[in-house]
Each structure stands twice: as C-alpha cells, then as structure tokens.
C-alpha cells in the first residue's frame, strides 16, 4: 500500500486552516496529494422554484479556495472539490472515486460544546464508514511520528490490507510501534495470538487487564508518551461507548493531545 491520496473534509470550524496545514505537512512526507472537499446538502422548501444548487456550489468552492489560500502548500498538490449530497454516503463515494488512502479529520467539526472531543461530522465519518482515518487534535503542529502506541483487545487480523496505513507511516518515519493488548471481559481464546503480519511491525508488547481497550489506553499512554495512538474500528469496539450519539466527550477521551489513527476493521 502507498499513501498517495489524502482527503480533508472541511466543515466550519475555527481550527480548519491549522488542520489543513497539518494535512499538507503530513502529505509532503509521503509525496501525496491532498483533496480538500466540502459536502453540502440542499434542502428545498416545498413550493419554492428557486434553483439554488449552483449558488451553493459556487459559494462552497469560493469558501474552499479562500481556505486553501491561507495555507503554505509547500509544493504539495492541493485539489479543491465540492459535492452535493448526504455526508457519509458522499464521503464513501469520494473515497472510491479518488482512490483515497486516508481521511484527515478534525476532532470538533461544527461543535460549539467545549466538552466534546469528536463532533458530529467527524464522529459520523468514523462511526459509519470503514475508511482509515487520522484524527488530528486542534492546534496541533506536524512532527515526525516516532513512537506509536497501538491498542487492541484482539490481535486477530483477517483482512490483508488492514494494517496498510500503519505500515506506511512506520516505514516513512522509521517509527517504533508499541503494542498494548488489553484483556477485557469479552476476551476470547486466541485473541492474543499475534499474527506474523503484526509482529513484523511491533517492537514491544505490553499486556493489561481493563474493562475496555479504551481504559487500557488511558492507563498506559502516558508511560509510552507516543506521537500517535493507533486503534481499530470494530462493530462493538474502542469507540462504541463513546459513539452512541456520534459525539465523543473529552472527559471520556483524554488523548485530545495526540493524533489518533483509526484503522478499518481487521476482521
């Protein structure tokens, strides 16, 4: 796998320019392209005949252009696109058609509530799609990703390319990947059998016993002092408790100081 095409969906947050700068700096390390997109939805009032699509599209495009003009693109290819449609469906289509390798998300898109870690938009994209994503904290400046803490409650990997984004990042930065295997009440026989694919990436393995993977991370990430946290989407996994309503509260997730790589399901 390569890291060639990176998607940055833009909402209306005050952090948007900083986030795009991170995306550009990250993309530069991989010689990747950055697609900056906005998905707008058209609500027509019953009985009105006004065609507002083209107006919205133009506004959306101008908005993105202004947005990109505030960033130092450092020679990275930054492409602007606007789409009409429902957020999640449209993002999935975009990822297919543009062959996207990674989505870069802001934690708090469109959320005014200070206690929210993942706002509705990002929450929806993470919870309802299966595309690898990197959640970048607000105000965070790009730096090489040297130490990665990967937290799993099961090391069973059935999908061939599930570890792709992690491998690409590790190879690029010569990262050290520390694996945290969390034994939860849902532990199954064989969950801690580390596949060859995974053991090739991992430097150290730590075991802990916690109610959730999430609590294991809270207990261990300070000792590791990583530059990135890596977790996996599962149907009932890491973020479930936090994502019932597509938002995550900060009190439940203290890693709002770290980029979090969310891999697509391993099974």
N, C-alpha and C positions, 0 to 999 in steps of 0.2 A: 504493500500500500504506500501511496505518496500523500503528501499534504499539499495539494495543488490549488484547491478552490475553497475559500473560506467565506462563509455567509454571515453578514452582520445585519440582523433585522433592527430597524430603527423605530423606536416609539417616540414618546415626547418627554424624555427625562432631561434633567439639568446636567446629567453626567454624560450625555450622549457623545459629546466631542472627545472627551477624555477616553471614553470606551473605544471610539473609532481609532484614536491614536494608538491605543494598545493593540488593536486588531492589525493595524498597519505594521507596527514594530514586530509583532508576532509573525505576520505573513512574510516579512522581509527575511527572517531567519530561515524560512523554508522555500524562499523564492516562489511564493504562492500569490494567486490573485485574490483580491477582496471584492466581493459583491455586496454593495450596500443597498438594502431593499426596504421598501415600506409597503405594507399591505393595507389598503384602505377598503372600507366597506361602504356600499351605497344603500342608504335607507330612503326609499321613496315614500312620500306621503300619499295616501290614497287620493286620487283625483287630480294630482298635480301633473302637468305635462312637461315640466321643465327638464331638459336633459342636462344633468349636472356632472355626468361622468368625466367629460373632457376637462371640465373646470377643476374637479378634484384631482385628476391625474396630473394636470399641469402644476397645480399647487404642490402636490406631493413631490413632483420632480424638482421644482424650484427649491423646495424645502431641503431636499437631499443635496442638491448642488451647493447651497449655502453651507450646509453642514460639512460637506467634504472640503470646501474651500478653507475651512478653519483648521485643517489638519495638515501636518507636514507629511506628505505621502512618500517621501524618501525613495522615489523611483519605483514604488510598488504600483502595480496596475490596479486602480480602484474603479470599479464599474458600478454605475447607478441604475437601478431598475425600480419601477413602481408596478404594483399588481393590485387588481381589484379582486376581492373575494373574502372568504372566511379564513381567519388567521391560520389555523392548524392545517387545514386541507391545502391551502395555498402554499404554505411553507414546505409541505411534503412534495408538492408538485415542483416547486422551485428547485428543491434539493435533487430531485431526479433529473430534471432537465438541464441543470447546470453542473451536474456531477459533483455535488458539494461533499467535501470530506469532513468538515467540522463547522458547527454553528457557534459563534461567539455571542454570549448573552450577557446583558446587564442584570444584576440581581433585581433592582427595583424599577421596572418599567411601569410608568403610569401609576405608581403607588405613592400616595402622599403620607401614608401612615409610617411613622418613624420606626415602629417595631417590626415592620415587615422585612424579611430577608429576600425572598423571591416574590416579586409582584405577580399579578395575574397573568400578564402576557408571557413572561419567561416561564412561569410555572406551568402554563398550558403547553408550551412548546416542549418542555422537558417531560411532562407527565404523559402527554398524548402522542408524542412521536417517538421514533426509535433511532433518531439520528444523533451521532456523537456530538456532545456539546461541551463548551468550556464556559463556565460562569466566572466572570471577572469582577472582583469587588469594585465598588465605586472609588474613584480617585486613585486607582492602582496604576503604577508605572511599570512598564515591561522590564523584566530582568530575566537572565537565563534561568532555566528551570533545572536546578542541580539535584535537589532532593525531592523525591516524590513519595508520598505515603499512600499506599493503595489498601483500601479496607474492603474485605469480603467476608461474607459468612459462609460462602461455599466457593471452593476453588475449581469447581467443575465447569469446564468450558467446552461447549459442543459446537459453537459457531466458529468457523475457521478464522474469520477476519475480525472477530470482536475486539481483539487486543491491538488491532492495527494502529489507531491513533496514539496509543500509549507507546508502542514500539517506535513509531516515527519520532515522537518527542524525545524519547530516551536516546535514540541514535543521534539526533541532531545536537543535543546538549550534553551527551555522554552522562546522562542522569543516573543517579543511584536510586533504585526503586526498593523501598522497604515495604514488605507485605505485612498487613495486620489481619490475621484470621480470627474472627470473632465467633465464639461458640455461643449461640443463642438457644433459647428453649426449643427452637424449631430445628435444631441440629440433626442432620441425617448421617448415617454411616457413609463414609466415603467423601463427605464434604471437604475434608482437609487433605485429600489426595491431590497434590499439586501436579498438574499436567506438565509435560516436557516444555510445551509452548510457554507456559507461565514461568516455570523455573529458570528458563533461559534469560528472562528479563530481571528476575528478582535477586537482590543482593542479600538481604536479611529477612527472616520471617519471625514475627512475634505472634504469640497466641494470647488471647484474652477471653474472659468469660463475661458477657454482658447481656442485658435484656434485648438490646438491639445493636446492630452494626454501628448505628449512629452514636450510641453511648460509648462504644469501644473507641470510636474516633475521638470523642470529647476527652476521654481519659488519656489517650496516647499521643495526640498530635502535638502537644506541647513538648514532649520529650524528643520527638523527631525533628521539630522545627522545620517542616518541609516548605518547599517553594510552591508545591502544588499537592492537592489532595485528589485521589482518583477513586471514584466509586462506580457502581454498576447499577443500571436500571433493572429492576425485576418487577414482576407483576405485583408482588407484595414485598417491596424491598426497602432499601435505605430511606427513601423519602416518603414512604406511604403515609406514615403517621402525620407527617408534616404537610402532605399534599392533598388531603381530602378535599380542600376547597381551592386548590391551585395556588395557594399562597403559603409561604413558609415564614414563620415568625422568627425574629432574631434570637429571642430567648431560647428557642429550640435548636438554634444552629449558630454556634459561636464562630464558625470559620468564615465569618464575613470579612476576614482579613486575608484570605487565601483564594487563589483561583481553584476552582473545582472542576476536574474533568469527569464528565459523566459518560461512560461507555454505554453502547447499546447492549441489550440483554445478551448474556453469554450463552444462553441455552436455546 
